[in-house]
Amino acid sequence: MNELEVAVTVGTGKHPGADLVRFLETMPAAFCFLDADWRFRYVNAEAERLMDRPRTELVGESLWEAFPSMVGSVFEKSYRTAAATGRPMTFEAAYPGTLRGWFEVRVWPGSDGLAVYVLDVSDRRDAEEAARRATARTALLARVSAELSGQLDTLSALGRLAQLVVPVLTDGCIVTLVDREGRARDVGSWHGDPARRPLMDRYAQIRLDTLPSASPVAQALLAGTSVTDSVDAVLQLMADGPARDLLVQLAPATAVVLPLTAEARTVGVITLYQDAGRVMTAEDLETARQVAAEAGRAIARVHRQNQQAQLAEALQRSLLTDPPALGGAAVVVRYVPAVEAARVGGDWYDAFLQRDGSLVVVIGDVVGHDTAAAAAMGQLRGLLRGIAHYSGAGPAEVLRGLDEAIAQMHDETLATAAIARFECDGHGGRLLRWANAGHPPPILLAADGTVTVLGSPVGDLMLGVNPAAARSESVVPVPPGATVLLHTDGLVERRDGTLDEGTAALTRHLRELTGSPLDELCDGLLRRMLRGIPQDDVALVAVRLSGTHPDEAGSPRTQG
């Protein structure tokens, strides 16, 4: 009997036979046998190679003494559970000690010990991890593209970019943008460790004020090239202070800074912080560069949109004149363009006096959102003003005249409009006479907070459909101190709500703002209704009459 056969016999109490010995010695997996006292009784050739110790040293030695790093690990817990329950166990785990890799472990308990089978599955795990990371990188690029191209507020999406790239590409991230005046500011930060997110946020708030010119961030901003450096080297450049202390607490090992380029200039950087032990592969770096390129294109779009929006808004506002100076009345007009760039449209307002001195206010909206709609709006606004001033007619007749002019001169134009005229009732009181062509109805806010929506939700047929359509007219008393509000549909329509819900919110906010000065009422209404993100153009005109008729002498109180 040879030495190996003796070892097997000692462990099992039986002579295994030459065939079994050859099988155990040539199997591609590590195999060993532990007795009831956790001592090695048999170690095959693969186990000897895997553990990098001769079997002559291992046989007879306690498992826990030979490999103390197993104590407290999943290996010990599984071995002891199998021994205590008598049930086989199978698990995969990374070895906690000096042995590198992942292992599939199978344990069979017996009355006199444990048989242990160990197969190195590192290659399979590496392949699975590589496939997983490749899938994650592809998904990341798709999400970044969707976020940056599909957001109405692209700058907010750029701020969230830091959260998107963690943890797929990095452990922590800060996104920096440079404005047109050359000022850099950090607009977003994130860390994969929730405990370090507040630290990262505070660091992003103050780091740019203290980073030296030789730092990776400053170099990338100046040269427009990628920079990779150890954080220890960065710390050596930084002066003592809160920023340096925060970076020490964050404890990254490496910083990779990639420039964001738009229109041939560096408009920001993205800083990727890697913890110790994390390796940024060539594939990760290439994906990060693609993310940076996508962000650069998004910034270029923001710049173009800002320029287009400024031009479009200037065009729109040039077509909307200030209301006239009036005695005995306050008139406030407001126009808010949509957040989407160059979304110039056909919303308009107007306020003017007819020949007899009656105040007329108009709100309208030409169908469409482009420069053609804005041009048509300007023409219709001028036509309506001319018809109303020359004819001195009431609101319904003015709408009929405008509808006929549209049919003859602008036959492809569709529009809605509401006209209101303030009249004296002959007894010192005020009347409001109005007509509505498919527009949101006027609203009357009494001094006591009572809100009345005048007429039906949509009024008569919109303009540009049938010039022979009947136009109705209504009259309602205007009590002292009351406010009349006309608005376009952008104030009440929402993509996530109904028109009825928008109108209900409008009336609620009007009640809450009762008693406010007229300009404050209008500004407060816009803030509450639009929530800072107008999805469509919004125009409104509000009138509050004092104790005298607007055609009587008095100091003007017109606001726009």
DOZAKOL-783973 format. One line per 2 residues: their letters; for each residue x, y, z of C-alpha. Coordinates in nm, 3 decimals. Example, Ala and Ser with C-alpha at 12.3 -4.5 7.8 and 13.67 -1.06 7.14 Angstrom:
BEGIN
as> 1.230/-0.450/0.780; 1.367/-0.106/0.714
END
This chain:
BEGIN
mn> 0.000/0.000/0.000; 0.152/0.340/-0.100
el> 0.145/0.661/0.105; -0.169/0.794/-0.064
ev> -0.355/0.469/-0.010; -0.257/0.474/0.357
av> -0.392/0.830/0.390; -0.721/0.734/0.229
tv> -0.746/0.424/0.441; -0.687/0.623/0.758
gt> -0.960/0.863/0.662; -1.220/0.610/0.551
gk> -1.126/0.295/0.741; -1.126/0.105/0.414
hp> -0.874/0.040/0.142; -1.001/0.251/-0.152
ga> -0.843/0.053/-0.430; -0.610/0.171/-0.702
dl> -0.893/0.279/-0.934; -1.042/0.514/-0.674
vr> -0.700/0.659/-0.596; -0.633/0.726/-0.964
fl> -0.978/0.887/-1.000; -0.930/1.118/-0.703
et> -0.578/1.213/-0.807; -0.669/1.296/-1.165
mp> -1.005/1.471/-1.110; -0.996/1.842/-1.218
aa> -1.152/1.959/-0.889; -0.998/1.986/-0.545
fc> -1.110/1.716/-0.306; -1.026/1.662/0.057
fl> -1.158/1.474/0.359; -1.186/1.623/0.708
da> -1.233/1.409/1.016; -1.470/1.486/1.305
dw> -1.204/1.711/1.461; -1.169/1.915/1.138
rf> -0.826/1.767/1.060; -0.723/1.693/0.701
ry> -0.713/1.319/0.638; -0.690/1.325/0.259
vn> -0.593/1.594/0.005; -0.586/1.520/-0.368
ae> -0.338/1.668/-0.615; -0.569/1.949/-0.732
ae> -0.643/2.050/-0.371; -0.269/2.053/-0.302
rl> -0.218/2.283/-0.600; -0.510/2.507/-0.512
md> -0.407/2.552/-0.150; -0.041/2.592/-0.251
rp> 0.082/2.369/0.030; 0.222/2.015/0.020
rt> -0.022/1.754/0.135; 0.238/1.611/0.371
el> 0.203/1.932/0.575; -0.174/1.949/0.551
vg> -0.268/1.592/0.644; -0.325/1.586/1.019
es> -0.349/1.965/1.053; -0.671/2.140/1.162
lw> -0.856/2.324/0.887; -0.895/2.634/1.107
ea> -0.526/2.642/1.193; -0.417/2.589/0.834
fp> -0.657/2.857/0.701; -0.753/3.098/0.982
sm> -0.915/3.342/0.738; -1.202/3.094/0.696
vg> -1.310/3.150/1.054; -1.636/3.347/1.056
sv> -1.676/3.321/0.680; -1.944/3.152/0.472
fe> -1.706/2.855/0.447; -1.705/2.791/0.822
ks> -2.077/2.852/0.858; -2.161/2.610/0.577
yr> -1.916/2.341/0.694; -2.046/2.350/1.050
ta> -2.410/2.354/0.937; -2.354/2.047/0.720
aa> -2.178/1.867/1.005; -2.453/1.958/1.255
tg> -2.751/1.873/1.032; -2.605/1.583/0.837
rp> -2.728/1.742/0.513; -2.508/1.814/0.209
mt> -2.457/2.179/0.121; -2.352/2.362/-0.196
fe> -2.252/2.727/-0.225; -2.038/2.970/-0.427
aa> -1.814/3.223/-0.260; -1.494/3.420/-0.291
yp> -1.222/3.287/-0.067; -1.169/3.532/0.222
gt> -0.794/3.488/0.248; -0.495/3.497/0.015
lr> -0.648/3.267/-0.245; -0.796/3.480/-0.523
gw> -1.107/3.381/-0.713; -1.453/3.235/-0.680
fe> -1.519/2.874/-0.588; -1.807/2.633/-0.606
vr> -1.801/2.425/-0.286; -1.993/2.103/-0.214
vw> -1.988/1.944/0.130; -2.102/1.588/0.214
pg> -2.120/1.508/0.587; -2.065/1.154/0.718
sd> -2.045/0.991/1.055; -1.670/1.031/1.067
gl> -1.623/1.371/0.900; -1.677/1.581/0.589
av> -1.593/1.525/0.225; -1.526/1.860/0.053
yv> -1.529/1.925/-0.323; -1.399/2.261/-0.448
ld> -1.409/2.379/-0.810; -1.249/2.704/-0.922
vs> -1.525/2.892/-1.111; -1.336/3.222/-1.139
dr> -1.328/3.214/-1.520; -1.702/3.157/-1.541
rd> -1.771/3.426/-1.286; -1.540/3.667/-1.468
ae> -1.720/3.598/-1.795; -2.059/3.647/-1.631
ea> -1.941/3.967/-1.465; -1.799/4.095/-1.793
ar> -2.129/4.024/-1.968; -2.323/4.189/-1.685
ra> -2.105/4.500/-1.697; -2.130/4.517/-2.075
ta> -2.510/4.502/-2.048; -2.507/4.765/-1.775
rt> -2.289/4.996/-1.986; -2.520/4.959/-2.284
al> -2.825/5.029/-2.067; -2.648/5.329/-1.915
la> -2.579/5.484/-2.255; -2.941/5.433/-2.357
rv> -3.069/5.589/-2.036; -2.830/5.884/-2.057
sa> -2.937/5.948/-2.417; -3.305/5.929/-2.321
el> -3.261/6.153/-2.018; -3.063/6.421/-2.198
sg> -3.269/6.424/-2.517; -3.615/6.382/-2.368
ql> -3.612/6.637/-2.089; -3.783/6.974/-2.113
dt> -3.532/7.096/-1.855; -3.203/6.969/-1.995
ls> -2.996/7.141/-1.726; -3.176/6.943/-1.455
al> -3.110/6.624/-1.651; -2.739/6.713/-1.666
gr> -2.744/6.753/-1.290; -2.884/6.401/-1.256
la> -2.609/6.262/-1.479; -2.395/6.193/-1.172
ql> -2.661/5.961/-1.035; -2.689/5.774/-1.364
vv> -2.321/5.675/-1.396; -2.300/5.545/-1.037
pv> -2.231/5.257/-0.977; -2.198/5.130/-1.335
lt> -1.882/5.329/-1.413; -1.767/5.468/-1.081
dg> -1.822/5.490/-0.706; -1.878/5.865/-0.692
ci> -1.934/6.144/-0.943; -1.960/6.523/-0.972
vt> -2.086/6.704/-1.285; -1.952/7.054/-1.353
lv> -2.082/7.306/-1.609; -1.927/7.630/-1.732
dr> -2.160/7.921/-1.810; -2.122/8.171/-2.092
eg> -1.923/8.402/-1.864; -1.669/8.127/-1.797
ra> -1.779/8.050/-1.440; -1.765/7.683/-1.344
rd> -2.022/7.540/-1.104; -2.099/7.190/-0.984
vg> -2.458/7.106/-1.080; -2.488/6.745/-0.963
sw> -2.320/6.488/-0.739; -2.380/6.131/-0.625
hg> -2.210/5.846/-0.442; -2.286/5.476/-0.445
dp> -2.246/5.463/-0.065; -2.551/5.632/0.093
ar> -2.343/5.727/0.398; -2.105/5.928/0.180
rp> -2.367/6.110/-0.029; -2.401/6.404/0.214
lm> -2.020/6.434/0.218; -2.011/6.435/-0.161
dr> -2.286/6.697/-0.175; -2.103/6.928/0.066
ya> -1.775/6.872/-0.117; -1.938/6.966/-0.448
qi> -2.068/7.289/-0.294; -1.722/7.416/-0.195
rl> -1.454/7.231/-0.390; -1.431/7.465/-0.691
dt> -1.342/7.758/-0.466; -1.035/7.577/-0.333
lp> -0.909/7.340/-0.604; -0.562/7.447/-0.720
sa> -0.484/7.518/-1.084; -0.280/7.198/-1.103
sp> -0.573/6.978/-0.998; -0.718/6.730/-1.249
va> -1.044/6.927/-1.269; -0.866/7.255/-1.347
qa> -0.640/7.085/-1.602; -0.933/6.921/-1.781
ll> -1.126/7.249/-1.791; -0.826/7.440/-1.923
ag> -0.688/7.188/-2.174; -1.009/7.009/-2.269
ts> -0.843/6.668/-2.227; -0.899/6.374/-1.993
vt> -0.695/6.367/-1.674; -0.644/6.074/-1.436
ds> -0.462/6.114/-1.104; -0.447/5.962/-0.760
vd> -0.643/6.142/-0.493; -0.335/6.133/-0.267
av> -0.162/6.351/-0.527; -0.459/6.587/-0.534
lq> -0.459/6.612/-0.155; -0.095/6.716/-0.162
lm> -0.195/7.010/-0.386; -0.487/7.123/-0.171
ad> -0.455/7.368/0.115; -0.584/7.274/0.457
gp> -0.951/7.349/0.499; -1.306/7.209/0.479
ar> -1.277/7.095/0.115; -0.962/6.895/0.181
dl> -1.113/6.746/0.496; -1.422/6.634/0.305
lv> -1.214/6.473/0.030; -1.018/6.283/0.297
ql> -1.346/6.157/0.449; -1.477/6.054/0.108
ap> -1.160/5.845/0.072; -1.152/5.781/-0.304
at> -0.831/5.638/-0.448; -0.844/5.779/-0.801
av> -1.007/6.068/-0.987; -1.081/6.049/-1.359
vl> -1.187/6.381/-1.512; -1.343/6.391/-1.859
pl> -1.417/6.716/-2.044; -1.764/6.800/-2.175
ta> -1.719/6.962/-2.514; -1.978/7.163/-2.705
ea> -1.925/7.377/-3.013; -1.547/7.323/-3.003
rt> -1.506/7.448/-2.648; -1.498/7.288/-2.304
vg> -1.826/7.361/-2.128; -1.783/7.137/-1.827
vi> -1.629/6.823/-1.685; -1.748/6.502/-1.528
tl> -1.533/6.376/-1.238; -1.539/6.003/-1.161
yq> -1.409/5.897/-0.818; -1.292/5.537/-0.783
da> -1.257/5.368/-0.445; -0.952/5.161/-0.364
gr> -0.969/4.820/-0.530; -1.195/4.931/-0.813
vm> -1.042/4.902/-1.157; -1.176/5.116/-1.440
ta> -1.144/4.896/-1.747; -1.082/5.022/-2.098
ed> -1.448/4.946/-2.175; -1.560/5.150/-1.873
le> -1.343/5.443/-1.982; -1.477/5.431/-2.337
ta> -1.834/5.429/-2.204; -1.753/5.726/-1.980
rq> -1.621/5.912/-2.284; -1.944/5.838/-2.470
va> -2.145/5.968/-2.173; -1.934/6.285/-2.172
ae> -1.987/6.327/-2.546; -2.365/6.287/-2.505
ag> -2.361/6.545/-2.225; -2.161/6.782/-2.445
ra> -2.419/6.750/-2.722; -2.697/6.818/-2.470
ia> -2.520/7.134/-2.351; -2.482/7.247/-2.712
rv> -2.858/7.200/-2.754; -2.920/7.407/-2.440
hr> -2.705/7.688/-2.580; -2.888/7.681/-2.913
qn> -3.225/7.660/-2.741; -3.145/7.956/-2.520
qq> -3.053/8.163/-2.823; -3.363/8.050/-3.012
aq> -3.586/8.105/-2.709; -3.456/8.458/-2.662
la> -3.518/8.540/-3.028; -3.861/8.376/-3.026
ea> -3.966/8.551/-2.707; -3.842/8.885/-2.840
lq> -4.055/8.829/-3.153; -4.359/8.736/-2.948
rs> -4.325/9.030/-2.712; -4.270/9.274/-3.000
ll> -4.620/9.187/-3.117; -4.773/9.249/-2.774
td> -4.796/9.617/-2.683; -4.844/9.763/-2.337
pp> -5.200/9.849/-2.234; -5.310/10.212/-2.260
al> -5.290/10.465/-1.979; -5.639/10.476/-1.826
gg> -5.813/10.679/-1.567; -6.008/10.490/-1.306
aa> -5.880/10.145/-1.397; -5.580/9.923/-1.334
vv> -5.482/9.689/-1.614; -5.215/9.420/-1.579
vr> -5.095/9.205/-1.869; -4.862/8.908/-1.852
yv> -4.702/8.681/-2.111; -4.497/8.370/-2.016
pa> -4.337/8.167/-2.297; -4.328/7.788/-2.282
ve> -4.016/7.628/-2.136; -3.952/7.445/-2.463
aa> -3.708/7.638/-2.678; -3.839/7.846/-2.968
rv> -4.195/7.745/-2.879; -4.324/8.084/-2.989
gg> -4.696/8.066/-3.042; -5.016/8.253/-3.107
dw> -5.118/8.367/-2.757; -5.205/8.737/-2.741
yd> -5.371/8.997/-2.522; -5.487/9.353/-2.586
af> -5.646/9.643/-2.401; -5.764/9.965/-2.568
lq> -6.035/10.229/-2.569; -6.313/10.247/-2.823
rd> -6.427/10.582/-2.966; -6.673/10.637/-2.681
gs> -6.401/10.575/-2.422; -6.517/10.227/-2.323
lv> -6.236/9.998/-2.216; -6.207/9.681/-2.424
vv> -5.984/9.388/-2.325; -5.911/9.092/-2.548
ig> -5.743/8.755/-2.502; -5.677/8.521/-2.794
dv> -5.483/8.224/-2.921; -5.401/8.135/-3.282
vg> -5.374/7.759/-3.336; -5.012/7.648/-3.374
hd> -4.671/7.690/-3.214; -4.433/7.841/-3.464
ta> -4.338/8.173/-3.618; -4.629/8.144/-3.863
aa> -4.871/8.131/-3.570; -4.699/8.431/-3.413
aa> -4.724/8.626/-3.739; -5.092/8.538/-3.779
mg> -5.148/8.641/-3.419; -5.002/8.984/-3.487
ql> -5.222/9.032/-3.791; -5.542/8.918/-3.617
rg> -5.467/9.134/-3.317; -5.432/9.440/-3.541
ll> -5.748/9.356/-3.735; -5.956/9.311/-3.419
rg> -5.831/9.638/-3.270; -5.910/9.826/-3.593
ia> -6.256/9.675/-3.627; -6.344/9.746/-3.264
hy> -6.213/10.100/-3.266; -6.366/10.209/-3.596
sg> -6.704/10.041/-3.556; -6.756/10.102/-3.186
ag> -6.948/9.772/-3.195; -7.003/9.536/-2.907
pa> -6.795/9.220/-2.850; -7.017/8.984/-3.053
ev> -7.022/9.211/-3.358; -6.646/9.263/-3.338
lr> -6.597/8.884/-3.341; -6.826/8.855/-3.643
gl> -6.625/9.119/-3.826; -6.297/8.948/-3.739
de> -6.431/8.608/-3.848; -6.528/8.754/-4.187
ai> -6.184/8.913/-4.227; -6.019/8.579/-4.148
aq> -6.229/8.408/-4.415; -6.128/8.668/-4.675
mh> -5.762/8.729/-4.584; -5.638/8.443/-4.361
de> -5.844/8.146/-4.469; -5.605/7.889/-4.322
tl> -5.600/8.047/-3.977; -5.789/7.913/-3.678
at> -5.808/8.105/-3.352; -5.997/8.143/-3.027
aa> -6.072/8.477/-2.863; -6.270/8.635/-2.582
ia> -6.363/9.006/-2.583; -6.492/9.203/-2.282
rf> -6.610/9.564/-2.278; -6.660/9.768/-1.960
ec> -6.970/9.990/-1.970; -7.157/10.223/-1.739
dg> -7.500/10.099/-1.632; -7.642/10.455/-1.617
hg> -7.674/10.447/-1.238; -7.308/10.483/-1.139
gr> -7.239/10.113/-1.159; -7.039/9.903/-1.404
ll> -7.135/9.636/-1.651; -6.919/9.381/-1.828
rw> -7.034/9.284/-2.177; -6.848/8.990/-2.328
an> -6.845/8.740/-2.615; -6.643/8.423/-2.646
ag> -6.529/8.233/-2.958; -6.406/7.895/-2.836
hp> -6.180/8.042/-2.566; -6.155/7.974/-2.190
pp> -6.425/8.191/-2.028; -6.360/8.520/-1.846
il> -6.354/8.507/-1.467; -6.497/8.761/-1.225
la> -6.335/8.785/-0.879; -6.544/8.991/-0.635
ad> -6.382/9.188/-0.354; -6.518/8.937/-0.100
gt> -6.342/8.644/-0.275; -6.639/8.511/-0.467
vt> -6.524/8.366/-0.800; -6.762/8.343/-1.097
vl> -6.671/8.170/-1.424; -6.863/8.361/-1.690
gs> -7.050/8.158/-1.949; -6.986/7.807/-2.076
pv> -6.641/7.644/-2.070; -6.577/7.694/-2.444
gd> -6.816/7.963/-2.569; -6.926/7.990/-2.931
lm> -6.754/7.841/-3.238; -6.388/7.931/-3.276
lg> -6.280/8.180/-3.539; -6.181/8.069/-3.889
vn> -6.434/7.785/-3.923; -6.759/7.948/-4.037
pa> -6.790/8.327/-4.070; -7.172/8.295/-4.065
aa> -7.172/8.130/-3.721; -7.396/8.294/-3.462
rs> -7.216/8.503/-3.199; -7.384/8.556/-2.863
es> -7.320/8.831/-2.612; -7.368/8.841/-2.235
vv> -7.375/9.113/-1.971; -7.299/9.094/-1.599
pv> -7.269/9.365/-1.330; -6.918/9.437/-1.200
pp> -6.931/9.518/-0.827; -6.688/9.775/-0.682
ga> -6.337/9.643/-0.630; -6.398/9.336/-0.847
tv> -6.133/9.196/-1.081; -6.196/9.060/-1.431
ll> -5.945/8.804/-1.557; -5.902/8.676/-1.913
ht> -5.641/8.408/-1.984; -5.522/8.159/-2.245
dg> -5.554/7.784/-2.202; -5.188/7.739/-2.105
lv> -5.277/7.865/-1.758; -5.518/7.580/-1.682
er> -5.428/7.291/-1.914; -5.184/7.026/-1.788
rd> -5.049/6.708/-1.944; -5.111/6.531/-1.615
gt> -5.456/6.675/-1.542; -5.793/6.769/-1.689
ld> -5.919/7.113/-1.789; -6.178/7.098/-1.509
eg> -5.903/7.032/-1.256; -5.703/7.324/-1.389
ta> -6.000/7.558/-1.373; -6.078/7.445/-1.018
al> -5.719/7.516/-0.915; -5.738/7.860/-1.078
tr> -6.054/7.957/-0.889; -5.904/7.828/-0.562
hl> -5.588/8.035/-0.605; -5.791/8.343/-0.700
re> -5.984/8.317/-0.374; -5.659/8.288/-0.180
lt> -5.517/8.597/-0.355; -5.825/8.813/-0.299
gs> -5.729/9.160/-0.180; -5.379/9.151/-0.329
pl> -5.268/9.439/-0.552; -5.344/9.353/-0.911
de> -4.984/9.299/-1.021; -4.916/9.080/-0.715
lc> -5.234/8.884/-0.784; -5.124/8.810/-1.141
dg> -4.768/8.716/-1.046; -4.889/8.498/-0.759
ll> -5.138/8.328/-0.987; -4.865/8.244/-1.241
rr> -4.634/8.106/-0.973; -4.901/7.882/-0.828
ml> -5.054/7.762/-1.151; -4.737/7.706/-1.354
rg> -4.525/7.566/-1.069; -4.219/7.710/-1.240
ip> -4.247/7.490/-1.553; -4.483/7.638/-1.815
qd> -4.569/7.363/-2.063; -4.740/7.605/-2.304
dv> -4.745/7.977/-2.367; -4.953/8.171/-2.117
al> -5.108/8.513/-2.166; -5.343/8.690/-1.930
va> -5.500/9.032/-1.884; -5.660/9.147/-1.559
vr> -5.870/9.460/-1.500; -5.972/9.617/-1.171
ls> -6.197/9.924/-1.191; -6.196/10.201/-0.931
gt> -6.489/10.420/-0.847; -6.486/10.619/-1.171
hp> -6.569/10.514/-1.524; -6.257/10.458/-1.737
de> -6.360/10.731/-1.981; -6.374/10.986/-1.701
ag> -6.072/11.194/-1.600; -5.841/11.044/-1.345
sp> -5.483/10.943/-1.282; -5.376/10.643/-1.491
rt> -5.294/10.323/-1.306; -5.187/10.090/-1.584
qg> -4.945/9.805/-1.518; -4.791/9.561/-1.759
END
